[in-house]
Amino acid sequence: MQDIEFRRVVKELPADIGNTLLETPMHVQVNASEIRLRAGRKICIFYENQLYFLDKILKSEEIRECFRSLCDYSIHSHTQEIKQGFITIRDGHRAGISGTAVYDENDNLINLREISSINLRIAKQIYGVSNSLINRLNGNIGKLLIIGSPASGKTTLIKDIIRNLYDRVISVVDTRGEIAACLNGIPQNDIGNADVFDSWNRQDGIISAIKTMSPEIIVCDEIGSNSDLKAINACVGAGVELIATAHGGSLEEILKRDIIKKILMTGAFDNMVILKGKSEPCKVESIIKVSDLFARIRDNSFSNMSLVDRVNIFSSIKTKSNSN
């Protein structure tokens, strides 16, 4: 039987649950992107924008056993990941977890208990998915911000960009372990020759990379907080290019986020790529030159306009594409 990614993920689960999942039709296995395990409910598989349900209803103890198995029966060694709501497993796959939060006296999240749901996200290496984008940018791929909603393909796209930049010195600040997916210090995803700062917060990781690895390019994901500004300014000051992703489901949503505008004003990014969304992962909706955007802002008293007018202006400078 073909050892597809679905079957590799299933091997990380207890044998009885794994065997149940292996009864799934092959076309579902091949195209699966998520396996949802929830206490008291049927196993659910997401594939090709569809849901497939197995008759198996999981008990709370079975969820706990799945959790222990995914931790390789060493929960303590995964404490830092668990606090962030996930566990990295072999081959770069990711188990998102939800349960009851445990806080300390300073209101800091220190653990999760009574795990009730597990979302197994199946990592897939899609080679060449960034080729079209790189061609459209004439190879000027540095200083790039990729914006998309959850499951729009941001991380898949950025991993392929890293592979395509094999001849550049790259540091990856992998705050949530979704780019390199290191396990015991070894990247489970193919990221070429990049140096990885695994589980560092973005600010510390970016500044440390600049000081210690002398990168030409730093890659990170999910920027969008005030704490990111200092690190991004450090990149600009050091002459290091930045390739990053940020969460945004639409142009309107982006325009409402002042922090994104502040980040763009640092000069760290030349181009902003908007992805189409979950229904067409890794597909480019538009490419926006940041300089054009700010020129239109200045020329049209952008800050005084209504949101609708801002969106219309913003949309008018987009470069449309029908495919990635």
N, C-alpha and C positions, 0 to 999 in steps of 0.2 A: 504494500500500500504506500502511495506517495506520502513522504514526510513533509506535508505542508505546514505552514505556520500555525494553523488552528490545532493540529495534532500535537505540535511541540508545546503549545500553551497548556493543553489538556493534560499532558504528562506531569505537570506541576501540581495537579490536584489529586486527592485521594482516589484510589483505584476504582471504587464503585461509582463515584460521580464521573470520573474520567471516562469509564466505559459507557456510561449512559450518554455522555456527550458524543462519543464516537459513533453512536447510532444515528446521528444527524445526517440527512442527505448530503452527498458529496458536494453538490453545487452550493449548498449553504456553507459548508466548511471552507471551500475555496474562496468564497467572497465575504466571509465573516470579518467584521472589524471590531466587534465587542461581544463579550459573553457576560450576561448579567445574572448574578446569583443573589437571591434575596430570601431571607427567612420567611417561611410561610407562603411562598409564592412559587410559581413555576419558573424553571430555568428559561431565560430569554436570550436569543441570539439576534444581533443586529447585522443585517447584510443587505447591500445594494438598496439602502433606504427602506428596507422592509424588516419586520419582526417575525421571528420564527420561535414558537413556544414548544418546549418539551413537556410531556405529561408529568415529569418528575417535580414534585413539590418538596422543597428543601426544609428540613427542620433546623431550629436554631443551633443545635449541637453540630449538625453537618456544616453549617456556615463557619462555626468556630474551628472545626477540623480542617476545612479548606484554608482558613486563615493561617493556622499553624503549619500546614503543608507548604503554603506559598512562602512562609518565612523559613522554610527548611528546618522546621522545629527548633528554631533559635530566634525567638521573638526579640530578645534583648538586643541582638546584633542589628536589628532593623528599627530600633527605637526612634532614631532621628527621622527616618523616612515616614514611619507611622504617624509621627506628630504632624507631618505635612499631608497626611491622608493618602499615602500610596506605598506600594512595595515594588521595587524593581526585581524582575525575575530574569532568568536566562534568555539570551537571544534578544534582549532589548524590550521585552514585553513589560507591561505595567499593570499592576493590580490596584485600582482605586478602591478605597475602603471608606465606609461610613459606620458610625456607631455613636456611643455616648462619650462626650468630651470630658476630659479630666483637667481641671485648672489648678494652679498653685495659688498661694495666698496673694500673689501679685497679679492675679488674673492672666497668667501666661499659660497657654495650652501646653501640657506636658505629656499627655498620652491619650489614647482612645481605648475604650473598653466596650464590652457587649457589642461586638461587631455584628451588624445586621445585614449589610449589603456589600457585595464585592463586584466591581466592574473590571473585568479582564479586557484590557485594550490590546489588541493584536497589532504589534509593530510590523510594518512591511517596508522593506527597502525598495523604493521605486527608482531605478536608475534612469537618468536622462530626463527626469521630469522638469528640471530647471533649464534645460538647453534652450528652449524657445525664449524664455525670459532673458537669459544672458545674451542671446542674439539680438533681441529687441533693444537691449541697453548697450549694444555694441561693445560688450565685454566690460563695461564700466559698472561692475556689480558691487563694488565697495560703496559704503555710505548709503545703504539700502534699508528701508523700513517696510516690513511686510505686515499688512493688517488684514485680519480675518476673524470670523466668528469661530467658536469651538468646532473642531472636526472639519475645518475648511482646508486643511492640508498645510498649515503654516510650518509645522515642525518637519514634515516629510519634505517639503520644498527646501527648507533651510539646510537639511542634511545633505541633499543632493548638490546644493550650491557649494557646500564645504568640500565635497568630493571633487567637484569641478575645479576648485581652486587648489589643486594638489601641489602646484609650484609656488604657492605663497606661504608665508609663515603665519599660522592662524592659532589663536587661543580661543577655546570655547569655554564660556562661563555657564556651566550647566546647573543652574540653581535647583531645578526640580528633577534633574536626571532624565529629561525627555529627549535630549539631543544625542548624547553619547550613550546614555543608559549604562553607566559603569557598574560592574559587579566585581567586587574584590579588586577594585582599581583598574579593571580591564574594560574598555568600551565594548558593549555588546552590539552596538550599531556601527556600521562602516562610516567612519568620518575621516578617512584618509590619514594624513600625518599630523593632524591637529593636536595641540596640547590641551588637556582637559582640566578645568578647575571644577571638580565635582562637588555639588551640594553647597558651594559658596553662595552667600547672598551676592546680588549683582554688584553692589557698590564695592564691597571688599574684593570680590573676584576680579572685577575690571581693573581696579587700581593695582592689585597684586600682579596681574598679568602684565601690565605696562612696566612695572618695576623689575620683574624677574624673567620674563620670557621674550621681551623685545619684539612683540608681534607686529606684523603689518596690518593685520585685521583681527578684530575681536568680534566673536559671534555670541549672542545671548538671546534669550527668549522672554516674552511677556513683560516688556518694559511698560512703564506707565505710572510710576509712583514718584513722589517728590524726592525720595532718597536716591532715585536713579539719576537725577539731574547733575549732582556733583560728579558722579562717575563718568557720565556722558561728556561733561565739560572737560574732564581730565583726558579723555580720548582726543577731543578736539585740540587741546593744548599740546598733547604729545605727538600730534600728527598721525595718530592711529585711526584707521578707518573702522567703522562700526556697521555690522549687519545684524539686525534685530527684528523680532516680531512684536506685535502688540495686538491686544484684543479689540475688535471693533466689528460690529455686525452690519453697519451701514455708514454712509457718508454723514447722515444726520447725527448718528451716535458719536462719530469721531469729532464732529464740530462742537458737540456739547462738552467735550473733555478739555478743559483748559490746560491740563498737564501735557497733553499731546502737542498742543500749540507751542508751549514753552520748550518742549524737547526739540521740536522742529526748528525753533528760533536759535538753538545752539549752533546750528550749522553742521551738525553731525551727519545729516542725511541730505543727499542730492535728489533721491527719488523715493517715492512712496508707492507701494504696490497694494492694490485692493483685490482680495480674492473673492470669488463668486459665492462660496459658502459650502455647507455640508453636502448639498446635492451634487456638486461638481468639485470635489476636492482637488486642490492644487491648480485650479483653473484661474487665470487672471481676468478680473473684471476691468481693471483700468490701471494705467501707470500715470502718476502725477509728478511733474517736476516741482520740487519744493520752491525753487526760485520763482516759477510762474505763479504758484499759489500766492506767495507773499506779494508779488507785483500786483496781482489783481486785488489783494486785500488793501494795499496802499491806494490804488487807483480808484477804488469803489467805496471808500469809507466803510470797509467791511464790518468793523466793530459796531457800527451804528445800525446795521441792517437787521431785518427780521431773520429768523432761522430759515424760513422758506427761501428768501432772497439769497442768503448765504449759500444754501444748498444749490440753487440754480447757477450761481457763479462758479461754485466749486465744480459742479458737474460739467460746465462748459469748457473747462480746461483739461478734461480727462481724455486720455487716448484709449479708445474702445478696443476691445479684442473679443473675438468670438471663441478663441481657444487659447490654451496656454502655449 
